[in-house]
Amino acid sequence: MLGEFKQIVSLTGIGLRAIPQRKGASLVIVIGMALVVAVTLSILSMSTGFMRSVRNTGREDRAIVLSQGSQFEFASALSRDNVTTICDAPGIRTASDGKPIVSAESLATVAVVKKSDGLDAFVALRGIGPQGLALRPEIKLVAGRLFRPAKHELIVGKSARAQFAGLDLGSQVPLPQGDWTVTGIFESNGDGHESELLADSETVFAAMRASTFHSVTVMLERAQSFEQFRTALTTNPTLTVDVVREPQYLAAQSEFLNDFLSMIAYVVGGIMGLGAAFGALNTMYSVVSARAIEIATLRAIGFGGAAVVASVLVESLLLALAGAAIGASAAWIAFNGDLHVAGGLVFKLAVTPGLVGLGIGFAGTLGLIGGLFPAIRAARLPVVTALNNQ
């Protein structure tokens, strides 16, 4: 066993030392794997960053109430009487003044222009109730002041301001019944609300000439109070609503886009990976052919077939891993932390260690596949045939 290991190390060392003499063939594997990993990670970084932003938004001790059967807030409709009933339900945390920490919210869309390419886009204007900021303590003003009730004023999320034009402090945002003034900029730990505009709910309600609210979000006394709260609402004969924990609601909203981005990444990566594997296969066949006499001579003096197979596989694997390292580094430098817009949400692309590990593992697998058959051919090549063909 020790002898076979020494043979593998010796043959692998011989092969690796000869790489500078066949730089062109080796670069085919390295560049191919680098491209596969860079492209795959760049697409997956969108999905990862998107889901990270969604997860940052949700809390287990917050629940959202929608009209029954509504898949998203814009499709929901809750009357003022519904809101009053919801606010009186058990399980809701109260503020220091004894009022329930609840926000009946109105939504609208605002047409904006992307700074990056000048294309039209839309951001959400969320009208929040008087307890809206107590409900979401992660929202912090970083510039300006809060909007005032009954005034056409709003505050802008930091991510929305960075990505879209016309949302700076003091800017006028065109909305029904005139322009609204940006009075403040806020951040909220990089979550989905940083992609929104916030204003007074009643003012948005009146400006949109709405007759119902879109949703009610509540802060629970504790996470375990959810079932008590949900049961009280779903068994109330005056209500027809769905009650969902905030993280579950947001996960359901983002599932389609996340699955779509992941599918695109794996389809594109799979197609490119197939090409890279064929490239590695052809390259390693060329390497085996170029080393035919050398391999045959080594076999003649006692090196085993297993050592030959292992050395060719190791060489193919190392070249693939070198390409993966280059591709992962390029993806991290080019995309990690870059702002992107998808589904109305501004989020940062995230090339995480997990994604890097996935890319390296993918490239390593392709390298092994590309080197397997040439390695077997090298081990089976008769000594006499190799010498006669040269």
Secondary structure, 3 states (H helix, E strand, C coil): CHHHHHHHHHHHHHHHHCHHHHHHHHHHHHHHHHHHHHHHHHHHHHHHHHHHHHHHHCCCCEEEEEECCCCCHHHCCECHHHHHHHHCCCCECECCCCCECEEEEEEEEEEEEECCCCCEEEEEEEEECCCHHHHCCCCEEEEECCCCCCCCEEEEEHHHHHHEECCCCCCEEEECCEEEEEEEEEECCCCHHHHCEEEEHHHHHHHCCCCCECEEEEEECCHHHHHHHHHHHHCCCCCCEEEEEHHHHHHHHHHHHHHHHHHHHHHHHHHHHHHHHHHHHHHHHHHHHHCHHHHHHHHHCCCCHHHHHHHHHHHHHHHHHHHHHHHHHHHHHHHCCCEEEECCEEEECCCCHHHHHHHHHHHHHHHHHHHHHHHHHHHHCCHHHHHHHC
